[in-house]
């Protein structure tokens, strides 16, 4: 009986050792982990929030912003356009903000489902724009910019060759 107890105790200690680092991560460590491997599943953000709470999720978001600014070599606090920040910044920050805005699981489910629908709509529209096909009227100007950008490199190259 004592041997079984000692074995179970050892398993419990090993399990504690495995789970403790995840629970004791700092906001900076979590931010670096999210930046290195941005979650593709929106539920990951809400799970993180329920695990560490609103205050710590906010701290992770603050650390994430600081990390993005540091990577872009921009002083924290400066107002910048998003295009100068790392590609992971917008989706990860949006995921954390979305999770923070949900007060409970039911609200989260509504927000998540709406976000998935909007992302699917955007993917569809972006695909049409890339093929220069007709989309909603709101995107006519974007379609023109995409078409112009596809010709611009050829025109620049021709200009430089003739110079």
C-alpha positions as CSV (number, residue, x, y, z in Angstrom):
1,X,0.0,0.0,0.0
2,X,2.8,2.4,0.9
3,X,4.5,1.7,-2.5
4,X,1.3,2.6,-4.3
5,X,1.0,5.8,-2.3
6,X,4.6,6.8,-3.1
7,X,4.2,6.0,-6.8
8,X,1.0,8.1,-6.9
9,X,2.7,10.9,-5.0
10,X,5.6,10.8,-7.4
11,X,3.2,11.0,-10.4
12,X,1.4,13.9,-8.7
13,X,4.8,15.7,-8.2
14,X,5.7,15.1,-11.8
15,X,2.3,16.4,-13.0
16,X,2.8,19.5,-10.9
17,X,6.2,20.0,-12.4
18,X,4.8,19.8,-15.9
19,X,1.9,22.1,-15.3
20,X,3.5,24.7,-13.0
21,X,5.7,26.4,-15.7
22,X,2.6,27.1,-17.8
23,X,0.8,28.7,-14.9
24,X,3.8,30.7,-13.8
25,X,4.7,32.2,-17.1
26,X,5.1,36.0,-17.1
27,X,3.2,38.3,-19.4
28,X,6.4,38.8,-21.5
29,X,6.9,35.1,-21.8
30,X,3.3,34.5,-23.0
31,X,3.6,37.4,-25.4
32,X,6.8,35.9,-26.9
33,X,5.1,32.5,-27.2
34,X,2.0,34.0,-28.9
35,X,4.2,36.0,-31.3
36,X,6.4,32.9,-32.2
37,X,3.3,30.7,-32.8
38,X,0.2,32.8,-33.4
39,X,-2.9,30.6,-32.6
40,X,-5.0,29.9,-35.6
41,X,-8.0,28.9,-33.5
42,X,-9.8,31.8,-31.9
43,X,-10.9,29.6,-28.9
44,X,-7.2,29.6,-27.8
45,X,-7.5,33.3,-26.9
46,X,-10.6,32.8,-24.8
47,X,-9.0,29.7,-23.1
48,X,-6.0,31.8,-22.2
49,X,-8.2,34.5,-20.7
50,X,-10.2,32.0,-18.6
51,X,-6.9,30.4,-17.5
52,X,-5.1,33.6,-16.4
53,X,-8.0,36.1,-16.0
54,X,-8.7,39.6,-17.4
55,X,-5.9,41.4,-15.7
56,X,-3.2,39.0,-16.8
57,X,-4.6,38.8,-20.3
58,X,-4.4,42.6,-20.4
59,X,-0.8,42.4,-19.3
60,X,-0.1,39.9,-22.0
61,X,-1.6,42.3,-24.6
62,X,0.5,45.2,-23.2
63,X,3.7,43.0,-23.4
64,X,2.7,41.9,-26.9
65,X,2.4,45.5,-28.1
66,X,5.8,46.3,-26.6
67,X,7.3,43.3,-28.3
68,X,5.9,44.4,-31.7
69,X,7.2,47.9,-31.3
70,X,10.6,46.6,-30.2
71,X,10.8,44.2,-33.2
72,X,10.0,47.1,-35.5
73,X,12.5,49.3,-33.7
74,X,9.9,51.9,-32.8
75,X,9.8,53.6,-29.4
76,X,6.8,52.3,-27.4
77,X,4.1,54.9,-27.3
78,X,4.8,56.3,-30.8
79,X,1.8,56.4,-33.1
80,X,2.6,54.3,-36.1
81,X,0.8,52.7,-39.0
82,X,0.2,49.0,-38.6
83,X,2.2,48.2,-41.7
84,X,5.4,48.8,-39.8
85,X,4.6,46.2,-37.2
86,X,5.2,42.5,-37.4
87,X,2.6,40.4,-39.3
88,X,1.7,38.4,-36.2
89,X,0.8,41.6,-34.3
90,X,-2.7,42.4,-35.7
91,X,-4.3,38.9,-35.5
92,X,-2.8,38.1,-32.1
93,X,-3.8,41.5,-30.6
94,X,-7.2,41.2,-32.1
95,X,-7.7,37.7,-30.7
96,X,-6.7,38.9,-27.2
97,X,-8.9,42.0,-27.4
98,X,-11.9,39.9,-28.6
99,X,-11.4,37.5,-25.7
100,X,-11.1,40.4,-23.2
101,X,-14.4,41.9,-24.5
102,X,-16.4,38.8,-23.9
103,X,-17.9,38.7,-20.4
104,X,-18.9,35.1,-20.5
105,X,-18.8,31.9,-22.6
106,X,-22.1,32.6,-24.4
107,X,-20.9,36.1,-25.4
108,X,-17.6,34.6,-26.5
109,X,-19.4,32.1,-28.7
110,X,-21.4,34.9,-30.4
111,X,-18.3,37.0,-30.9
112,X,-16.2,34.1,-32.2
113,X,-18.9,32.9,-34.6
114,X,-19.4,36.5,-36.0
115,X,-15.6,36.9,-36.4
116,X,-15.3,33.6,-38.2
117,X,-18.1,34.6,-40.6
118,X,-16.4,38.0,-41.2
119,X,-13.1,36.4,-41.8
120,X,-14.6,33.9,-44.3
121,X,-16.3,36.9,-46.1
122,X,-13.0,38.7,-46.2
123,X,-11.2,35.6,-47.6
124,X,-13.8,35.3,-50.3
125,X,-13.6,39.0,-51.2
126,X,-9.8,39.0,-51.2
127,X,-9.8,36.0,-53.5
128,X,-12.1,37.9,-55.9
129,X,-9.9,41.0,-55.7
130,X,-6.8,39.1,-56.5
131,X,-8.4,37.7,-59.6
132,X,-9.7,41.2,-60.5
133,X,-13.3,39.9,-60.4
134,X,-16.3,42.0,-59.4
135,X,-16.9,42.3,-55.7
136,X,-19.2,44.4,-53.5
137,X,-19.2,48.1,-54.5
138,X,-17.4,49.0,-51.3
139,X,-14.3,47.3,-52.7
140,X,-14.1,48.9,-56.1
141,X,-11.4,51.3,-55.1
142,X,-9.3,48.4,-53.6
143,X,-9.7,46.4,-56.8
144,X,-8.3,49.4,-58.8
145,X,-5.3,49.7,-56.4
146,X,-4.5,46.0,-56.7
147,X,-4.7,46.2,-60.5
148,X,-2.4,49.2,-60.5
149,X,0.1,47.6,-58.1
150,X,0.3,44.6,-60.4
151,X,1.4,46.8,-63.3
152,X,3.6,49.2,-61.3
153,X,6.6,46.9,-60.9
154,X,6.7,46.3,-64.7
155,X,6.5,50.0,-65.4
156,X,9.3,50.8,-62.8
157,X,11.5,48.1,-64.3
158,X,11.0,49.5,-67.8
159,X,11.8,53.0,-66.5
160,X,15.0,51.8,-64.9
161,X,16.1,49.9,-67.9
162,X,15.7,52.9,-70.2
163,X,17.5,55.3,-67.8
